[in-house]
């Protein structure tokens, strides 16, 4: 049996021998990641109730199904009351955490609405819910305002740490600037958020070197939580024309699982999500991610009539499930992996806690 030895400060070459298919027995890699996860964060899986409250977006990213230029989807925007109902449901189910996600908007009305929503949710649930925001790039002033109103975590995916590849999957303008994305991540960390990011795996033009460097980027930045998943094409996007360049679904699936496992091994106490996109490629994709080192799952609690219109990619799963069905099914499947569910627990990133204590 090959031993799994990563340098304390791994480089691209160290990671490539584990990332490339057929160079290392991947089950051994997953087993080691599971051992590390159990040692550092335990066998609990934490739920984050996902509320996709709007698919209105000002961005035009080439890979995304809700991009501004896509005229083939019905736009929607949940009312505050609908969002509050979903938040209360999460509270009643003892999720302890929710994620508010939408298309990216930066206007004053949107900023004020989120500020008010944060306060309403905390009042309605007596401050029992931790709230994660995933609302894209904003000014540092806006991030501070939302933090002071009760946002605890923020997820802002870098998508890729390769600037050239970043420019290939986004328009070249001020709204899609890699430097702006980096400044936003830095602002979030400076303000005290549990800061999350993530990448897409298996993009056209992407290489295993890129993926290794993505892992090094997250390590060097000192990220607190990660949500990364396979790239899945959407037929109403400019990237769709490059589908012939894609790795197979199995290649994207297992590359994602190897990324999760490696990140767990050399960032042992961060939070890592088993993303929904994995389930699009394999019915047991999220469960396989848990076995490979992930410890967070985000059940979709968006009202069912809206889910099909928050379609970032083709074949998005669970769009026709009720929240109760999704929760019951997930609970059973998580227990099948030998894990328990941290009901009523915030499940904060231990890396974040350690980082903040060290800072003070």
HUKA-V835556 format. One line per field, one symbol per residue. ss: DSSP state (H for helix, E for strand, L for the rest). A space follows every 50 residues. Layout:
ss=???
//
This chain:
ss=LLLLLLLLLLLHHHHHHHHLLLLLLHHHHHHHHHHHHHHHLLLEEEELEE EEEELLLLLLLLLLLLLLLLLLLLLLELLHHHHHHHHHHHHHLLLLEEEE EELLLLLHHHHHHHHHHHHHHHHHLLLLLEEEEELLLLLHHHHHHHHHLL LLEEELLLELLLHHHHHHLLLLLHHHLHHHHHHHHHHHHHHLLEEEELEE ELLLLLLHHHHHHHHHHHHHHLLLEELLEELLLLLLLHHHHHHHHLLLHH HHHHHHHHHHHHHHHHLLLLEEELLHHHHHHLLLHHHHHHHLLLLEELLE LLLHHHHLLLLLLLLLLLLLLLHHHHHHHHHHHHHHLLLEELLLLLLLLH HHHHHHHHHL
//
